[in-house]
Amino acid sequence: MLELFCSRLDVLHSHQASTLQELQMARQEVGKVQEMLTASSREQREEEEEEAESSEKKTRSAEQQPAACSESGGPLEGAAARLEGLKESLYQKEREITELLEAQRSPAPPVPQPPCSVLLKGVIHKAHAVCSAAAETRALLDRMSEENRAALVQARDELDRLQTAHEEPGNQTAGRERVDEYESALSLLEETVRGFEVSQLALDCIKTGESPEINDCDAVSELEDILGRGTIPTADGVKSVGQQLLLLQDQLKQVKDEKKKIVENYTSERTMRKKYYNMVEDMKGKIRVFCRIRPLSRSEAAQGGAVAVEKIDDYSVAVETPRGPREFQFDKVFVAEASQEQLFQDTNRLIQSAIDGYNVCIFAYGQTGSGKTFTMVGDKEQKNPGIMPRSFNAIFDIIRDSSSKFLFKVSAYMLELYNDRLQDLLAPPAADAMALPGAARRVEIKRNRKGVVFAQGAETKEASSAQELYALFQQAGANRHISATKMNVESSRSHLIVCIMVESRNLTNGSVSTGKLSLVDLAGSERAAKTGAKDHQLKEANSINKSLSALGDVISALSAELPHVPYRNSKLTQVMQDSLGGNAKTLMIVNISPSECNLEETLTSLVYATRVKAITNHAQRHVESKEIAQLKEVILRLRSGQTVEEEDF
Ligand SMILES: Nc1ncnc2c1ncn2[C@@H]1O[C@H](COP(=O)(O)OP(=O)(O)OP(=O)(O)O)[C@@H](O)[C@H]1O
């Protein structure tokens, strides 16, 4: 196109030069003719002057004049005509020159293009787009393949570890329940490994082009070859590129679909991997930790409402810190929209364990106002009951379902730890206590020979239904220390400890199991400046912070596997001794605020919760044979001064 225009310009230039030359020549000729005309008119004037002097001469001259005129009139007339012709040619040339100049100035008229070159441009453009998309897809495949391979290696390692553990002699003889747990974890892990292997195979096929659907990677390189040569000279070339382009577009679509599927598979595999990992960790006795993000409060919304916490998947949460996002992994993450029911569904299993004779502890941890009481107790009107009232119902539901095989006895004590003093929330009021001998005893934390913690001297009451248990709980709640702080209108100023003991006697073999379910609503860590605490509230806050700091020290020592764990530094850590690093199945719920304004406290809570996740407990079922249970009963009777008959043995 450019060449065409240049050659046309050259033609115009040479035409213009020759026209200018002709114009110059014409001008010279016009000059000459004008000179001739001037000379002849001068001669005529001289002759007329001479004629006036001599009439003879004049007559002769007059006679001669027409002849002369006829002689000189001929060239003049010819010269005039030539002049006219030249002028005409001059104007013509000038017009041509003007046209040429205008043509030079104005843009070149569109040159009709062959349809093939129009198509070519589009084809090249599209081909480049396809090639770059193909390159991008290849890079993505490489990345995914690498990640999948790493996950596969990890899953295989986990499987090997579990298989080795399974083959250990001690585990071979473990109880049926334990063996079942191992076997189901094994089969789940095997499935995971298989899933990763399949993904790896698919990724490798896609990468090497071995898959029958997409083995036309040659088409890509062929097209790249053609483009690399720079030109596609013929219409056939264009047609073949077009065909390959269509082919590549199809393949690109296929690859994109495949990629989407792989990404989906990969994400679900990743989630499954975390789930199985958590299951294995749970089986190893690791404390389970749930993270619950409460909704943004009104006061937080009023401060701008910036959210710094985000759930990534069911097992991960990310916090936006000034130094970039920080990710934490937990056994489950619950967002603001998660209902109390959803949270309890994941907790239910532990209630069954307590009934089966395990020592179970569920506790909520977090800064003040982060939702611990909401999680453990529920809202004030009990429209959204929390874990405690739901557990009461669940215990008696399970009891009802198993009543034909077991005989159950449920009892409970409820305490609060206020200003580092244990207070019995079920103890009769002070006035009644004076009247009752032995009442208002000092409550002390003790551990039995199996390491299970119990509150000596605490009022333990039996309950035969969920309603009775709830009534006891309400009675305890009425005695609790709650007051308004800047951070929470109903802030718990003490740690609440609800202990439910479930004794079940097997009606078939007479064995007795004793489980304990401890439900703990910790007071929130707080900063006096933020809560506006003064006087006695400041004392409360200091006491709360001191006990939580002691709890933090125990958590740090346990997670670092230090030889000494400072349980004795606080009553709170003594109460929780069997739940942290002891023989309990423990679940911690770390409650956090989503708001940016609580970022520091949220990070501290999450770091503590992560440490708790590393602690291993050694849960054991507390079950005694019929004979031992009978002997214990006899001892009790003898101690209380009753007589024992031989048939009691
Ligand atoms: N998941 C939730 N959904 C709805 N409201 C919630 C949730 N979590 C907490 N809240 C509300 O947030 C407020 C503070 O919660 P809560 O009293 O449970 O905090 P807390 O951690 O127990 O505080 P403190 O340590 O001061 O006792 C309450 O009004 C509660 O109803």
The ligand as a Tripos MOL2 file, in Angstrom:
@<TRIPOS>MOLECULE
LIG
   31    33     1     0     0
SMALL
NO_CHARGES

@<TRIPOS>ATOM
      1 N1        -22.3110  -15.0340   66.1200 N.pl3     1 LIG1
      2 C1        -23.0210  -13.9910   66.5820 C.ar      1 LIG1
      3 N2        -24.1690  -13.6290   65.9810 N.ar      1 LIG1
      4 C2        -24.9050  -12.5990   66.4340 C.ar      1 LIG1
      5 N3        -24.5550  -11.8190   67.4800 N.ar      1 LIG1
      6 C3        -23.4170  -12.1170   68.1270 C.ar      1 LIG1
      7 C4        -22.5880  -13.2090   67.7120 C.ar      1 LIG1
      8 N4        -21.5310  -13.2560   68.5180 N.ar      1 LIG1
      9 C5        -21.6840  -12.2500   69.3950 C.ar      1 LIG1
     10 N5        -22.8030  -11.5760   69.1710 N.ar      1 LIG1
     11 C6        -23.3000  -10.4140   69.9380 C.3       1 LIG1
     12 O1        -22.1670   -9.6280   70.2830 O.3       1 LIG1
     13 C7        -22.2770   -9.1200   71.5960 C.3       1 LIG1
     14 C8        -21.0800   -9.5540   72.4630 C.3       1 LIG1
     15 O2        -21.0730  -10.9500   72.5450 O.3       1 LIG1
     16 P1        -20.7540  -11.7450   73.8900 P.3       1 LIG1
     17 O3        -21.3780  -11.1220   75.0820 O.co2     1 LIG1
     18 O4        -21.0610  -13.1580   73.6300 O.co2     1 LIG1
     19 O5        -19.1740  -11.5030   73.9520 O.3       1 LIG1
     20 P2        -18.1600  -12.1160   74.9940 P.3       1 LIG1
     21 O6        -16.9740  -12.5520   74.2120 O.co2     1 LIG1
     22 O7        -18.7960  -13.1520   75.8470 O.co2     1 LIG1
     23 O8        -17.7750  -10.8360   75.8320 O.3       1 LIG1
     24 P3        -17.2190  -10.7610   77.3550 P.3       1 LIG1
     25 O9        -15.8950  -11.4380   77.3460 O.co2     1 LIG1
     26 O10       -17.1090   -9.3200   77.5880 O.co2     1 LIG1
     27 O11       -18.2140  -11.4570   78.1970 O.co2     1 LIG1
     28 C9        -23.5850   -9.6450   72.1420 C.3       1 LIG1
     29 O12       -24.5730   -8.6550   71.9830 O.3       1 LIG1
     30 C10       -23.8970  -10.8330   71.2630 C.3       1 LIG1
     31 O13       -25.2930  -11.0570   71.1590 O.3       1 LIG1
@<TRIPOS>BOND
     1     1     2 1
     2     2     3 ar
     3     2     7 ar
     4     3     4 ar
     5     4     5 ar
     6     5     6 ar
     7     6     7 ar
     8     6    10 ar
     9     7     8 ar
    10     8     9 ar
    11     9    10 ar
    12    10    11 1
    13    11    12 1
    14    11    30 1
    15    12    13 1
    16    13    14 1
    17    13    28 1
    18    14    15 1
    19    15    16 1
    20    16    17 2
    21    16    18 1
    22    16    19 1
    23    19    20 1
    24    20    21 2
    25    20    22 1
    26    20    23 1
    27    23    24 1
    28    24    25 2
    29    24    26 1
    30    24    27 1
    31    28    29 1
    32    28    30 1
    33    30    31 1
@<TRIPOS>SUBSTRUCTURE
     1 LIG1         1 GROUP 0 **** ****
